[in-house]
Amino acid sequence: MMVGMRLPGLRLSTESDFSYDEPPVSLLRLLVEDVVNRDEDYFIVEWMHDPDGQTFIQVARDSQGLVVEYRQGDVRSHFQAISNDMSLVAETIVGWAERRPGWERGLRWRRWRP
């Protein structure tokens, strides 16, 4: 059982079909570690109240490191960053989930291109 501060209004989904509504902060940190260790390929955190499902942040791993993407509405507000700093990625995910001002400042973002 996860303990700690829960994040109301959020839904967490993983590559392995695990889903958790209002996940605790500790679970987000744990899942970043799981992606680093290749126990999960990716996870997504989204706002449940967005009917279009276009407000989210996600983490995956590729040959360059941890790939973090966030989107806040349409494709013009979809950004990506790559980092090898697991702690920085975890803090970015938690900051976004908590709606912390300046959460995005730690990574170097660029507009996402398909």
Backbone as a printed PyTorch tensor [residue, N CA C, xyz], in Angstrom:
tensor([[[  0.8390,  -1.1900,   0.0000],
         [  0.0000,   0.0000,   0.0000],
         [  0.8780,   1.2450,   0.0000]],

        [[  0.5730,   2.1720,  -0.8950],
         [  1.3290,   3.4200,  -0.9920],
         [  0.8210,   4.4120,   0.0470]],

        [[  1.7600,   5.0840,   0.6660],
         [  1.3880,   6.1200,   1.6220],
         [  2.0080,   7.4270,   1.1750]],

        [[  1.5380,   8.5050,   1.7070],
         [  2.0800,   9.8100,   1.3670],
         [  1.0180,  10.6880,   0.7460]],

        [[  1.4480,  11.8800,   0.3560],
         [  0.5330,  12.8520,  -0.2130],
         [ -0.0330,  12.3470,  -1.5430]],

        [[ -1.3410,  12.3390,  -1.6440],
         [ -2.0020,  11.9170,  -2.8770],
         [ -2.2320,  13.1240,  -3.7720]],

        [[ -2.3400,  12.8660,  -5.0560],
         [ -2.4660,  13.9210,  -6.0530],
         [ -3.8620,  13.8920,  -6.6680]],

        [[ -4.8020,  14.6740,  -6.0940],
         [ -6.1850,  14.6480,  -6.5750],
         [ -6.3040,  15.0910,  -8.0240]],

        [[ -7.2180,  14.4400,  -8.7330],
         [ -7.4980,  14.8120, -10.1120],
         [ -6.5760,  14.1940, -11.1390]],

        [[ -5.6150,  13.3770, -10.7000],
         [ -4.6610,  12.7840, -11.6290],
         [ -4.8930,  11.2890, -11.7810]],

        [[ -4.5430,  10.7920, -12.9450],
         [ -4.5560,   9.3470, -13.2060],
         [ -3.1840,   8.9650, -13.7390]],

        [[ -2.6480,   7.9090, -13.1980],
         [ -1.3530,   7.3770, -13.5910],
         [ -1.5850,   6.0830, -14.3620]],

        [[ -0.9010,   5.9180, -15.4920],
         [ -0.9770,   4.6870, -16.2790],
         [  0.4330,   4.2840, -16.6810]],

        [[  0.6870,   2.9740, -16.6590],
         [  2.0090,   2.4750, -17.0410],
         [  1.9120,   1.5860, -18.2760]],

        [[  3.0560,   1.3150, -18.8440],
         [  3.1600,   0.4360, -20.0010],
         [  2.6180,  -0.9570, -19.6770]],

        [[  2.7540,  -1.3950, -18.4400],
         [  2.3100,  -2.7380, -18.0490],
         [  0.8350,  -2.7860, -17.6390]],

        [[  0.0670,  -1.7560, -18.0110],
         [ -1.3780,  -1.6940, -17.7600],
         [ -1.7640,  -1.4610, -16.3030]],

        [[ -0.8520,  -0.9540, -15.5120],
         [ -1.1710,  -0.5620, -14.1390],
         [ -1.7750,   0.8340, -14.2020]],

        [[ -2.8570,   1.0530, -13.4760],
         [ -3.5180,   2.3520, -13.4430],
         [ -3.8340,   2.7130, -11.9970]],

        [[ -3.7020,   3.9890, -11.6760],
         [ -3.9070,   4.4330, -10.2940],
         [ -4.4850,   5.8380, -10.3360]],

        [[ -5.6680,   6.0220,  -9.7830],
         [ -6.2630,   7.3560,  -9.6680],
         [ -5.7540,   8.0180,  -8.3990]],

        [[ -5.4590,   9.2930,  -8.5160],
         [ -4.9460,  10.0910,  -7.4030],
         [ -3.7290,   9.4180,  -6.7520]],

        [[ -2.6810,   9.1850,  -7.5530],
         [ -1.4990,   8.4810,  -7.0260],
         [ -0.7530,   9.3060,  -5.9920]],

        [[ -0.0690,   8.6310,  -5.0780],
         [  0.7870,   9.3630,  -4.1350],
         [  2.0800,   9.8030,  -4.8280]],

        [[  2.6550,  10.8720,  -4.3310],
         [  3.9140,  11.4010,  -4.8650],
         [  4.9870,  10.3120,  -4.8770]],

        [[  5.0350,   9.5050,  -3.8320],
         [  6.0590,   8.4580,  -3.7350],
         [  5.9910,   7.4770,  -4.9020]],

        [[  4.7990,   7.2290,  -5.4400],
         [  4.6530,   6.3140,  -6.5650],
         [  5.2570,   6.9210,  -7.8360]],

        [[  5.1020,   8.2120,  -8.0260],
         [  5.7050,   8.8610,  -9.1980],
         [  7.2300,   8.7190,  -9.1610]],

        [[  7.8080,   8.9600,  -7.9950],
         [  9.2670,   8.8270,  -7.8500],
         [  9.7100,   7.3850,  -8.1150]],

        [[  8.9670,   6.4350,  -7.5990],
         [  9.2860,   5.0180,  -7.7800],
         [  9.2220,   4.6230,  -9.2560]],

        [[  8.2470,   5.1370,  -9.9670],
         [  8.1000,   4.7850, -11.3750],
         [  9.2030,   5.3710, -12.2500]],

        [[  9.7280,   6.5290, -11.8950],
         [ 10.8860,   7.0500, -12.6350],
         [ 12.0410,   6.0600, -12.4930]],

        [[ 12.2500,   5.5760, -11.2940],
         [ 13.2940,   4.5720, -11.0560],
         [ 13.0130,   3.2910, -11.8540]],

        [[ 11.7420,   2.8810, -11.9180],
         [ 11.3710,   1.6910, -12.6940],
         [ 11.6950,   1.8720, -14.1820]],

        [[ 11.4860,   3.0640, -14.7180],
         [ 11.8220,   3.3260, -16.1230],
         [ 13.3360,   3.2570, -16.3030]],

        [[ 14.0810,   3.8380, -15.3800],
         [ 15.5460,   3.7810, -15.4570],
         [ 16.0220,   2.3290, -15.4350]],

        [[ 15.4420,   1.5190, -14.5700],
         [ 15.8380,   0.1150, -14.4230],
         [ 15.2000,  -0.8090, -15.4610]],

        [[ 14.3980,  -0.2190, -16.3480],
         [ 13.7080,  -0.9550, -17.4180],
         [ 12.6480,  -1.9380, -16.9040]],

        [[ 12.1300,  -1.6800, -15.7050],
         [ 10.9970,  -2.4620, -15.1940],
         [  9.6960,  -1.9960, -15.8410]],

        [[  9.6770,  -0.7680, -16.3030],
         [  8.5710,  -0.1920, -17.0790],
         [  9.1950,   0.5400, -18.2640]],

        [[  8.5280,   0.4960, -19.4220],
         [  9.0290,   1.2490, -20.5750],
         [  8.6510,   2.7260, -20.4910]],

        [[  7.4890,   3.0080, -19.9100],
         [  7.0250,   4.3870, -19.7860],
         [  5.9100,   4.4590, -18.7570]],

        [[  5.6010,   5.6850, -18.3470],
         [  4.3670,   5.9430, -17.6040],
         [  3.8610,   7.3180, -17.9590]],

        [[  2.5560,   7.4950, -17.7760],
         [  1.8690,   8.7400, -18.1200],
         [  1.0530,   9.1900, -16.9190]],

        [[  1.0900,  10.4820, -16.6510],
         [  0.2430,  11.0810, -15.6220],
         [ -0.6280,  12.1060, -16.3450]],

        [[ -1.9400,  11.9780, -16.1830],
         [ -2.8400,  12.8890, -16.8880],
         [ -3.9010,  13.4380, -15.9510]],

        [[ -4.4190,  14.6060, -16.3350],
         [ -5.5280,  15.2020, -15.5820],
         [ -6.7990,  14.5010, -15.9810]],

        [[ -7.4900,  13.8990, -15.0230],
         [ -8.7280,  13.1680, -15.2980],
         [ -9.8420,  14.0760, -15.7980]],

        [[ -9.7910,  15.3400, -15.4740],
         [-10.8780,  16.2540, -15.8060],
         [-10.7240,  16.8840, -17.1790]],

        [[ -9.6790,  16.4980, -17.9250],
         [ -9.5020,  16.9840, -19.2860],
         [-10.2160,  16.0060, -20.2170]],

        [[-11.3710,  16.3850, -20.7570],
         [-12.1670,  15.4460, -21.5620],
         [-11.4400,  14.9810, -22.8210]],

        [[-10.4870,  15.7590, -23.3030],
         [ -9.7630,  15.3910, -24.5170],
         [ -8.4970,  14.5900, -24.2310]],

        [[ -8.1230,  14.4640, -22.9600],
         [ -6.9170,  13.7270, -22.6070],
         [ -5.6430,  14.3570, -23.1200]],

        [[ -5.6420,  15.6690, -23.2420],
         [ -4.4980,  16.3650, -23.8240],
         [ -3.6710,  17.1440, -22.8050]],

        [[ -3.8690,  16.8660, -21.5240],
         [ -3.0720,  17.5010, -20.4740],
         [ -2.3900,  16.3830, -19.7070]],

        [[ -1.1070,  16.2050, -19.9970],
         [ -0.3850,  15.0760, -19.4150],
         [  1.1100,  15.3530, -19.3640]],

        [[  1.8000,  14.4940, -18.6200],
         [  3.2580,  14.4300, -18.6260],
         [  3.6000,  12.9470, -18.6600]],

        [[  4.6620,  12.6080, -19.3710],
         [  5.0390,  11.2070, -19.4810],
         [  6.5550,  11.0620, -19.5040]],

        [[  7.0030,   9.8720, -19.1270],
         [  8.4320,   9.5590, -19.0870],
         [  8.6550,   8.2170, -19.7790]],

        [[  9.6780,   8.1670, -20.6130],
         [ 10.1040,   6.9300, -21.2610],
         [ 11.6270,   6.9430, -21.3060]],

        [[ 12.1990,   5.8290, -21.6640],
         [ 13.6510,   5.7460, -21.7910],
         [ 13.9860,   5.4000, -23.2330]],

        [[ 14.9970,   6.0960, -23.7770],
         [ 15.5130,   5.7150, -25.0880],
         [ 17.0330,   5.7180, -25.0260]],

        [[ 17.6760,   5.6030, -26.1580],
         [ 19.1350,   5.5000, -26.1840],
         [ 19.8380,   6.7630, -25.6830]],

        [[ 19.1290,   7.8970, -25.6530],
         [ 19.7150,   9.1520, -25.1930],
         [ 19.5150,   9.4100, -23.7020]],

        [[ 18.6010,   8.6830, -23.0750],
         [ 18.3200,   8.8880, -21.6550],
         [ 16.8320,   8.8570, -21.3760]],

        [[ 16.4220,   9.5860, -20.3490],
         [ 15.0060,   9.6800, -19.9940],
         [ 14.3600,  10.7800, -20.8280]],

        [[ 13.3110,  10.4180, -21.5140],
         [ 12.5830,  11.3580, -22.3650],
         [ 11.3310,  11.7700, -21.6100]],

        [[ 11.2060,  13.0570, -21.3520],
         [ 10.0530,  13.6020, -20.6460],
         [  9.2680,  14.4480, -21.6400]],

        [[  7.9790,  14.2210, -21.7070],
         [  7.1060,  15.0350, -22.5580],
         [  5.9420,  15.5420, -21.7340]],

        [[  5.5400,  16.7700, -22.0220],
         [  4.3030,  17.2630, -21.4240],
         [  3.5020,  17.9910, -22.4820]],

        [[  2.2110,  17.9820, -22.2710],
         [  1.2920,  18.6420, -23.1930],
         [  0.1940,  19.2810, -22.3740]],

        [[ -0.1410,  20.4890, -22.7600],
         [ -1.2000,  21.2260, -22.0620],
         [ -2.1600,  21.7850, -23.0930]],

        [[ -2.9020,  20.8920, -23.7170],
         [ -3.8610,  21.3100, -24.7350],
         [ -3.4830,  20.7500, -26.0890]],

        [[ -3.4290,  21.6120, -27.0910],
         [ -3.2000,  21.1450, -28.4550],
         [ -1.7130,  20.8830, -28.7310]],

        [[ -1.4290,  20.4890, -29.9500],
         [ -0.0740,  20.0960, -30.3320],
         [  0.9400,  21.2460, -30.1980]],

        [[  0.4800,  22.4800, -30.2580],
         [  1.4040,  23.6230, -30.0910],
         [  1.9410,  23.7310, -28.6720]],

        [[  1.2990,  23.0680, -27.7330],
         [  1.7590,  23.1110, -26.3410],
         [  2.2490,  21.7350, -25.8810]],

        [[  2.9430,  21.0450, -26.7930],
         [  3.5160,  19.7280, -26.5140],
         [  5.0390,  19.8760, -26.5760]],

        [[  5.7210,  19.5800, -25.4650],
         [  7.1620,  19.7980, -25.3550],
         [  7.8700,  18.5320, -24.8990]],

        [[  9.1660,  18.4790, -25.1920],
         [  9.9720,  17.3160, -24.8600],
         [ 11.3360,  17.7580, -24.3300]],

        [[ 11.8590,  16.9700, -23.3930],
         [ 13.2170,  17.1790, -22.8670],
         [ 13.8440,  15.8140, -22.6350]],

        [[ 15.1670,  15.7680, -22.6920],
         [ 15.9000,  14.5310, -22.4460],
         [ 16.9150,  14.7960, -21.3540]],

        [[ 17.0010,  13.8710, -20.3990],
         [ 17.9220,  14.0220, -19.2740],
         [ 18.3920,  12.6490, -18.8090]],

        [[ 19.5850,  12.6110, -18.2510],
         [ 20.0860,  11.3910, -17.6150],
         [ 20.0540,  11.5170, -16.0980]],

        [[ 19.4760,  12.6020, -15.6060],
         [ 19.4100,  12.8620, -14.1680],
         [ 18.0580,  12.3840, -13.6220]],

        [[ 18.0600,  11.1880, -13.0320],
         [ 16.8290,  10.5850, -12.5330],
         [ 16.1470,  11.4660, -11.4850]],

        [[ 16.9200,  12.0640, -10.6000],
         [ 16.3360,  12.9200,  -9.5510],
         [ 15.6730,  14.1520, -10.1410]],

        [[ 16.3160,  14.7640, -11.1240],
         [ 15.7500,  15.9480, -11.7640],
         [ 14.4540,  15.5960, -12.5010]],

        [[ 14.4440,  14.4610, -13.1790],
         [ 13.2260,  14.0330, -13.8740],
         [ 12.1090,  13.7720, -12.8660]],

        [[ 12.4190,  13.0910, -11.7840],
         [ 11.4050,  12.8240, -10.7590],
         [ 10.8570,  14.1220, -10.1800]],

        [[ 11.7270,  15.0870,  -9.8830],
         [ 11.2620,  16.3740,  -9.3420],
         [ 10.4090,  17.1240, -10.3570]],

        [[ 10.7490,  17.0190, -11.6330],
         [  9.9590,  17.6750, -12.6780],
         [  8.5620,  17.0690, -12.7440]],

        [[  8.4840,  15.7410, -12.7110],
         [  7.1790,  15.0640, -12.7620],
         [  6.3360,  15.4430, -11.5460]],

        [[  6.9410,  15.3920, -10.3810],
         [  6.2140,  15.7340,  -9.1460],
         [  5.7960,  17.2010,  -9.1690]],

        [[  6.6870,  18.0790,  -9.6040],
         [  6.3480,  19.5050,  -9.6830],
         [  5.1630,  19.7640, -10.5960]],

        [[  5.1500,  19.0930, -11.7540],
         [  4.0090,  19.2340, -12.6720],
         [  2.7330,  18.7410, -11.9970]],

        [[  2.8130,  17.5660, -11.3800],
         [  1.6390,  16.9640, -10.7460],
         [  1.0920,  17.8200,  -9.6130]],

        [[  1.9830,  18.4800,  -8.8860],
         [  1.5580,  19.3450,  -7.7810],
         [  1.2220,  20.7580,  -8.2440]],

        [[  1.3750,  21.0250,  -9.5300],
         [  1.1630,  22.3710, -10.0960],
         [  2.0660,  23.4070,  -9.4420]],

        [[  3.2620,  22.9850,  -9.1550],
         [  4.2360,  23.8580,  -8.5020],
         [  4.7410,  24.9140,  -9.4990]],

        [[  4.7080,  26.2000,  -9.1600],
         [  5.2370,  27.2220, -10.0680],
         [  6.7080,  26.9450, -10.3910]],

        [[  7.0560,  27.0610, -11.6720],
         [  8.4330,  26.8690, -12.1070],
         [  8.8760,  25.4280, -12.2360]],

        [[  7.9460,  24.4830, -12.1950],
         [  8.2990,  23.0620, -12.2590],
         [  9.1220,  22.7240, -13.4930]],

        [[  8.9370,  23.4600, -14.5740],
         [  9.5710,  23.1400, -15.8460],
         [ 10.9860,  23.7030, -16.0040]],

        [[ 11.4440,  24.4890, -15.0630],
         [ 12.7190,  25.1980, -15.2150],
         [ 13.9640,  24.3210, -15.2040]],

        [[ 13.8880,  23.1300, -14.6300],
         [ 15.0810,  22.3020, -14.4890],
         [ 15.5420,  21.6130, -15.7560]],

        [[ 14.6490,  21.4430, -16.7300],
         [ 14.9920,  20.7430, -17.9690],
         [ 15.0060,  21.7030, -19.1470]],

        [[ 15.6880,  21.3050, -20.1810],
         [ 15.7550,  22.1080, -21.4060],
         [ 14.7070,  21.5710, -22.3830]],

        [[ 13.6350,  22.3100, -22.5490],
         [ 12.4910,  21.8660, -23.3350],
         [ 12.5930,  22.3300, -24.7740]],

        [[ 12.0690,  21.5110, -25.6640],
         [ 11.9050,  21.9200, -27.0630],
         [ 10.5300,  21.4460, -27.5240]],

        [[ 10.0000,  22.1330, -28.5000],
         [  8.6810,  21.7550, -29.0200],
         [  8.7630,  20.3360, -29.5910]],

        [[  7.7600,  19.5150, -29.2410],
         [  7.7190,  18.1240, -29.6810],
         [  7.4190,  18.0680, -31.1750]],

        [[  8.1240,  17.1820, -31.8450],
         [  7.8690,  16.9280, -33.2600],
         [  7.6470,  15.4360, -33.4530]],

        [[  6.5450,  15.0570, -34.1100],
         [  6.2740,  13.6210, -34.3220],
         [  7.2980,  12.9620, -35.2360]]])
